[in-house]
Amino acid sequence: MSATDVDPVEAWVEALYAEALADLRWPELRKGVQALSALYVHGRDKGDLAPRAAEGRGKAAAFRCFFAPLHLLVARALVASLPGPGPEEALPRQLLDLGCGSGAAGAGVGLQLAAWGSAPEIDGVDRVAEHLPYARRTYAALGLRAKLRSGSLPGALGQPGPGQLLVLGWSLNELDPAGRIATVAALRRALDRGAGLLLLEPLSTKISPWWPELADALAEIGVSEHLFKERIPLPEKLRDMDKSAGLDHQLLGCRALHRWPRAPAA
Ligand SMILES: C[S@@+](CC[C@H](N)C(=O)[O-])C[C@H]1O[C@@H](n2cnc3c(N)ncnc32)[C@H](O)[C@@H]1O
């Protein structure tokens, strides 16, 4: 990138705010950020989080303008910190962005892979169909090839194998216990067939108390655990919104379970 080029992530964030602020005033968007933040932390007991997180103009815009860009930045930085593929493994040819929302985690992973010279195609899936047009725009704005489909985990996983990386960015914690157990079983079968995995969740295990048991079980098949925390420079609008909403994202982090996919047969 030359000094005069605009960073595509900055440009994407600017475009998200321009669109949201054509419809909402800044204080309304700020309230949406605060409401969604409270819902993610305290509102889980009422169940079925995914549609509730997307309802209402303020929360829906906050999801796209604030939390999604934070997810993209942390997913990209986490992938940059991972060791490269081992013997018989390879960088993925395809990413399955499972619970893609507006496309943030898959795009963050895809951008880092593209920076390494491997530009995978993304298959984005979400149970909330309203997210899909936004995911399409996110991937396109960042120069990533993608197709989208509406579908619910675990069924939407299909039968992935070598060359494919399953990305679950902050989505597994939204499933009810039966859905999560069935999804983990399907992920394990996919790993046994040679698919790779990148499962991202918050550093705190308050909403993912099942994490240590899952990490232990998957360690047996070569999935490594990473605790990641870094100071990542935020685009200007995110810095302003963070301050305005009384939040503090100077340090961004996540916990991850990761294994690269097996190389597909030549
Ligand atoms: C916190 S959002 C994260 C979205 C995106 N991965 C990101 O990094 O910004 C969780 C996403 O998982 C989706 N989701 C929840 N349950 C799902 C299920 N059973 N099948 C597919 N998607 C699901 C929600 O609709 C939501 O878009």
The ligand as a MOL file (V3000), in Angstrom:
LIG
                    3D

  0  0  0     0  0            999 V3000
M  V30 BEGIN CTAB
M  V30 COUNTS 27 29 0 0 0
M  V30 BEGIN ATOM
M  V30 1 C -21.8240 -12.6050 17.5830 0
M  V30 2 S -22.3330 -12.8940 15.9570 0 CHG=1
M  V30 3 C -20.7600 -13.0150 15.1340 0
M  V30 4 C -20.8790 -12.7810 13.6480 0
M  V30 5 C -19.5790 -12.8330 12.8800 0
M  V30 6 N -19.0310 -14.1890 12.8580 0
M  V30 7 C -18.5620 -11.8550 13.4190 0
M  V30 8 O -17.4390 -12.2700 13.6890 0
M  V30 9 O -18.8940 -10.6670 13.5510 0 CHG=-1
M  V30 10 C -22.9050 -14.5660 15.9650 0
M  V30 11 C -23.5490 -14.9800 14.6500 0
M  V30 12 O -23.8890 -16.3630 14.7270 0
M  V30 13 C -25.1500 -16.5240 14.0720 0
M  V30 14 N -25.7690 -17.7630 14.5580 0
M  V30 15 C -26.2520 -18.0140 15.7990 0
M  V30 16 N -26.7600 -19.2660 15.8650 0
M  V30 17 C -26.5670 -19.8290 14.6330 0
M  V30 18 C -26.8630 -21.1100 14.0620 0
M  V30 19 N -27.4640 -22.0850 14.7720 0
M  V30 20 N -26.5320 -21.3430 12.7650 0
M  V30 21 C -25.9360 -20.3750 12.0320 0
M  V30 22 N -25.6400 -19.1420 12.5090 0
M  V30 23 C -25.9330 -18.8720 13.7980 0
M  V30 24 C -25.9190 -15.2710 14.4470 0
M  V30 25 O -27.0200 -15.0340 13.5970 0
M  V30 26 C -24.8270 -14.2150 14.3420 0
M  V30 27 O -24.7560 -13.6780 13.0420 0
M  V30 END ATOM
M  V30 BEGIN BOND
M  V30 1 1 1 2
M  V30 2 1 2 3
M  V30 3 1 2 10
M  V30 4 1 3 4
M  V30 5 1 4 5
M  V30 6 1 5 6
M  V30 7 1 5 7
M  V30 8 2 7 8
M  V30 9 1 7 9
M  V30 10 1 10 11
M  V30 11 1 11 12
M  V30 12 1 11 26
M  V30 13 1 12 13
M  V30 14 1 13 14
M  V30 15 1 13 24
M  V30 16 1 14 15
M  V30 17 1 14 23
M  V30 18 2 15 16
M  V30 19 1 16 17
M  V30 20 1 17 18
M  V30 21 2 17 23
M  V30 22 1 18 19
M  V30 23 2 18 20
M  V30 24 1 20 21
M  V30 25 2 21 22
M  V30 26 1 22 23
M  V30 27 1 24 25
M  V30 28 1 24 26
M  V30 29 1 26 27
M  V30 END BOND
M  V30 END CTAB
M  END
